[in-house]
Amino acid sequence: MADHDLNQRALVDALDEPALVIEGLTISVANPAARDLLGQAIEGRDIRLAIRQPELLEHVLSGHPGDLDVAGIGDFGRPWRVAVRALDLGTVFVRLIDRSDNLSAEKMRVDFVANASHELRTPLSAVLGYAETLADDPHLPADTIASFGRTVRDEAGRMLRIVEDLMSLSRIEADRFVAPEEMVDLRTVAKDAIANASTMRGSKKCEIVVEAPKKLPKVRGDRGQLVQLFDNLVSNALRYGCDKPGACVEVKLRAAGSRVEVSVIDHGPGIPRDHLPRVTERFYRVDEARSRESGGTGLGLAIVKHIVERHRGALAIDSKVGIGTIVTVTLPTAVNS
């Protein structure tokens, strides 16, 4: 085999993405990724038999260097960026770059901006409407003014909670590659979260039952984020699991080998199975009306997921309609972090 053939083989095989060397109309070299995509026996074959995408085939056969975005190679609709470079007279190098992840990330970003805008627009419209009425009509009855004022206050508070949760997500994501360094006792974190939740229980009189051993291994973590994790789990359980007389929320902590397991259990209506894979998505709600009515921002479990990921833990959600929901977070102990 000639030296230039060996060089071409080394160049192509070094790439993870599908790559080809084409001489005239013949595929002279194809790396393993290209053979997996286009067929194991494509070397030595006519390029027109291996690639059936007309736009791509025309671009490759033109011999002109450049990049082209196409879809439909391999899986239907799968997006690729194809880079064509001239090597010698009549010989071109073709590299196929899968853009599925990039397009998926871009779609997530666009959806996030649209969802955030929608979530803020709704309370903002209410604030503006009531504020304009108060400003334009100075002779409104006192009870009407008070009612409008409460609505403005509540909707502004809702916007503030959304903004605060968005800022929390941003901070957590910014720190996702920074290992937490504090030694944290989850028993005291649970107590703080329950104390914080007491203000939202109000007239529900929902009991919170805590089960924890006297000695529990500490975890290496960010205490502020872990308090936020407990806050979100307990407040979610109270929000959706305390609509029956005598209802309770259970918070259980236990050592599980080299990890600490935290479970927050409610006995509410539960979550339908088809919703479970999506409940940690930003702004995803199982029951939009009920979530907004109870003050939820749709970001609580997304924040929990990102905190768990930063702490190299695991998150599991088990729920049965009519029975309740169990959210379990497992974190590595400090010795094993």
ZAVOBA-607733 format. One record per residue (C-alpha): residue in one letter; z, y, x. Coordinates in steps of 0.1 Angstrom, whole numbers, padded with zeros to 4 digits, always signed. Layout:
BEGIN
AZYX/...
//
This chain:
BEGIN
M+0000+0000+0000/A-0010+0034+0014/D+0017+0059+0025/H+0008+0083-0002/D+0012+0056-0028/L+0047+0048-0015/N+0055+0085-0016/Q+0043+0088-0051/R+0063+0057-0061/A+0095+0071-0045/L+0090+0105-0062/V+0085+0090-0096/D+0112+0063-0094/A+0138+0089-0084/L+0137+0106-0118/D+0157+0095-0148/E+0132+0110-0172/P+0099+0092-0180/A+0073+0102-0153/L+0038+0091-0144/V+0011+0097-0118/I-0024+0097-0133/E-0055+0093-0112/G-0086+0102-0132/L-0080+0083-0164/T-0058+0056-0149/I-0020+0055-0148/S-0014+0046-0111/V+0024+0049-0111/A+0050+0048-0139/N+0087+0048-0134/P+0111+0025-0154/A+0119+0052-0180/A+0081+0057-0187/R+0076+0020-0190/D+0105+0017-0215/L+0090+0045-0235/L+0052+0037-0234/G+0051+0000-0225/Q+0060-0022-0196/A+0023-0029-0187/I+0010+0006-0186/E+0004+0008-0149/G-0033+0004-0142/R-0042+0011-0178/D-0063+0040-0192/I-0040+0069-0201/R-0058+0071-0235/L-0045+0037-0245/A-0009+0045-0234/I-0006+0080-0249/R-0019+0085-0285/Q-0005+0120-0291/P-0037+0141-0292/E-0023+0174-0281/L-0005+0158-0251/L-0035+0137-0241/E-0057+0168-0241/H-0032+0187-0220/V-0029+0159-0194/L-0067+0153-0192/S-0074+0190-0187/G-0057+0187-0153/H-0043+0222-0156/P-0007+0225-0145/G+0017+0238-0172/D+0044+0228-0197/L+0039+0217-0233/D+0063+0210-0262/V+0053+0181-0283/A+0068+0156-0307/G+0061+0121-0318/I+0061+0102-0284/G+0082+0070-0288/D+0103+0078-0319/F+0088+0097-0348/G+0096+0134-0345/R+0114+0131-0312/P+0109+0164-0293/W+0097+0164-0256/R+0087+0190-0231/V+0059+0177-0209/A+0055+0191-0174/V+0021+0185-0158/R+0016+0193-0121/A-0015+0187-0099/L-0010+0165-0068/D-0044+0161-0054/L-0080+0165-0067/G-0081+0144-0098/T-0045+0133-0096/V-0017+0148-0118/F+0020+0142-0120/V+0034+0141-0156/R+0071+0143-0164/L+0085+0140-0200/I+0118+0157-0207/D+0137+0147-0238/R+0147+0178-0257/S+0167+0161-0285/D+0201+0172-0272/N+0190+0208-0265/L+0175+0212-0300/S+0206+0195-0315/A+0229+0219-0297/E+0208+0249-0308/K+0209+0237-0344/M+0247+0234-0342/R+0249+0270-0328/V+0226+0284-0355/D+0246+0264-0382/F+0279+0276-0368/V+0268+0313-0369/A+0255+0309-0404/N+0287+0292-0416/A+0310+0317-0399/S+0290+0346-0414/H+0292+0330-0449/E+0329+0323-0446/L+0336+0360-0436/R+0312+0375-0460/T+0329+0361-0491/P+0363+0376-0486/L+0348+0408-0471/S+0327+0413-0503/A+0358+0410-0524/V+0377+0435-0502/L+0348+0460-0504/G+0345+0456-0542/Y+0381+0462-0550/A+0385+0489-0524/E+0355+0508-0538/T+0370+0506-0573/L+0403+0519-0561/A+0386+0547-0543/D+0363+0557-0571/D+0388+0556-0600/P+0421+0574-0593/H+0433+0569-0629/L+0436+0532-0629/P+0468+0518-0645/A+0496+0511-0620/D+0495+0473-0627/T+0458+0472-0621/I+0462+0491-0588/A+0489+0467-0577/S+0467+0436-0587/F+0437+0450-0568/G+0459+0458-0538/R+0472+0422-0537/T+0437+0409-0538/V+0426+0431-0510/R+0457+0420-0489/D+0451+0383-0496/E+0413+0384-0488/A+0419+0404-0457/G+0445+0379-0447/R+0420+0351-0452/M+0395+0369-0430/L+0422+0373-0403/R+0430+0336-0404/I+0394+0327-0400/V+0390+0351-0370/E+0422+0338-0354/D+0410+0302-0358/L+0376+0310-0343/M+0394+0327-0314/S+0416+0296-0310/L+0385+0273-0309/S+0369+0296-0283/R+0400+0295-0260/I+0404+0257-0264/E+0367+0252-0255/A+0369+0276-0225/D+0399+0255-0211/R+0384+0221-0219/F+0378+0212-0183/V+0412+0226-0171/A+0439+0199-0171/P+0471+0210-0188/E+0501+0211-0165/E+0533+0216-0186/M+0557+0187-0193/V+0560+0187-0231/D+0585+0170-0253/L+0567+0162-0285/R+0600+0159-0305/T+0607+0196-0300/V+0571+0205-0307/A+0573+0186-0340/K+0605+0204-0349/D+0588+0238-0342/A+0558+0229-0364/I+0580+0218-0393/A+0600+0251-0390/N+0567+0270-0391/A+0555+0250-0421/S+0586+0258-0441/T+0571+0292-0450/M+0541+0276-0467/R+0560+0250-0487/G+0571+0276-0512/S+0578+0262-0546/K+0563+0228-0539/K+0596+0215-0525/C+0577+0189-0505/E+0601+0170-0482/I+0590+0165-0446/V+0605+0132-0432/V+0605+0129-0394/E+0608+0096-0376/A+0612+0097-0338/P+0631+0078-0312/K+0659+0096-0293/K+0640+0091-0261/L+0603+0097-0260/P+0582+0100-0229/K+0569+0135-0222/V+0532+0143-0222/R+0514+0166-0198/G+0499+0193-0219/D+0495+0228-0231/R+0526+0234-0253/G+0510+0262-0273/Q+0480+0241-0281/L+0502+0211-0290/V+0523+0232-0314/Q+0490+0244-0330/L+0479+0208-0333/F+0511+0198-0351/D+0510+0230-0372/N+0475+0222-0384/L+0482+0186-0392/V+0515+0193-0410/S+0500+0223-0430/N+0470+0202-0440/A+0493+0174-0452/L+0514+0200-0472/R+0483+0217-0486/Y+0467+0185-0500/G+0495+0160-0502/C+0523+0178-0521/D+0509+0181-0556/K+0532+0155-0572/P+0569+0157-0580/G+0590+0141-0553/A+0560+0141-0528/C+0568+0139-0491/V+0550+0142-0458/E+0559+0118-0430/V+0557+0127-0393/K+0562+0097-0370/L+0564+0097-0333/R+0566+0066-0311/A+0559+0054-0276/A+0529+0030-0274/G+0527+0017-0239/S+0515+0044-0216/R+0508+0067-0245/V+0527+0086-0272/E+0514+0081-0308/V+0519+0108-0335/S+0511+0101-0371/V+0512+0126-0400/I+0511+0109-0433/D+0506+0124-0468/H+0504+0107-0502/G+0479+0130-0518/P+0445+0124-0534/G+0429+0110-0501/I+0395+0116-0487/P+0364+0097-0499/R+0351+0074-0472/D+0317+0091-0469/H+0334+0124-0460/L+0356+0110-0432/P+0330+0112-0404/R+0325+0149-0410/V+0360+0162-0416/T+0364+0174-0380/E+0332+0196-0382/R+0337+0233-0383/F+0339+0247-0418/Y+0334+0213-0434/R+0354+0209-0466/V+0358+0179-0489/D+0367+0202-0518/E+0356+0237-0511/A+0373+0253-0541/R+0406+0237-0535/S+0405+0244-0497/R+0399+0281-0502/E+0424+0284-0531/S+0451+0269-0508/G+0442+0292-0479/G+0424+0267-0457/T+0398+0281-0432/G+0378+0248-0428/L+0386+0249-0390/G+0420+0231-0388/L+0408+0196-0380/A+0380+0210-0357/I+0408+0227-0337/V+0428+0195-0337/K+0398+0175-0324/H+0392+0199-0295/I+0429+0200-0285/V+0430+0162-0285/E+0399+0161-0263/R+0413+0186-0239/H+0444+0164-0235/R+0423+0133-0230/G+0437+0118-0262/A+0424+0100-0292/L+0422+0111-0329/A+0419+0087-0358/I+0418+0095-0395/D+0424+0069-0421/S+0424+0077-0458/K+0422+0060-0492/V+0414+0078-0524/G+0445+0079-0546/I+0468+0067-0519/G+0468+0093-0491/T+0458+0101-0456/I+0471+0092-0422/V+0460+0113-0392/T+0470+0097-0358/V+0469+0114-0325/T+0474+0094-0293/L+0482+0112-0260/P+0487+0099-0225/T+0523+0102-0212/A+0529+0125-0183/V+0533+0096-0158/N+0498+0084-0166/S+0481+0118-0169/
//
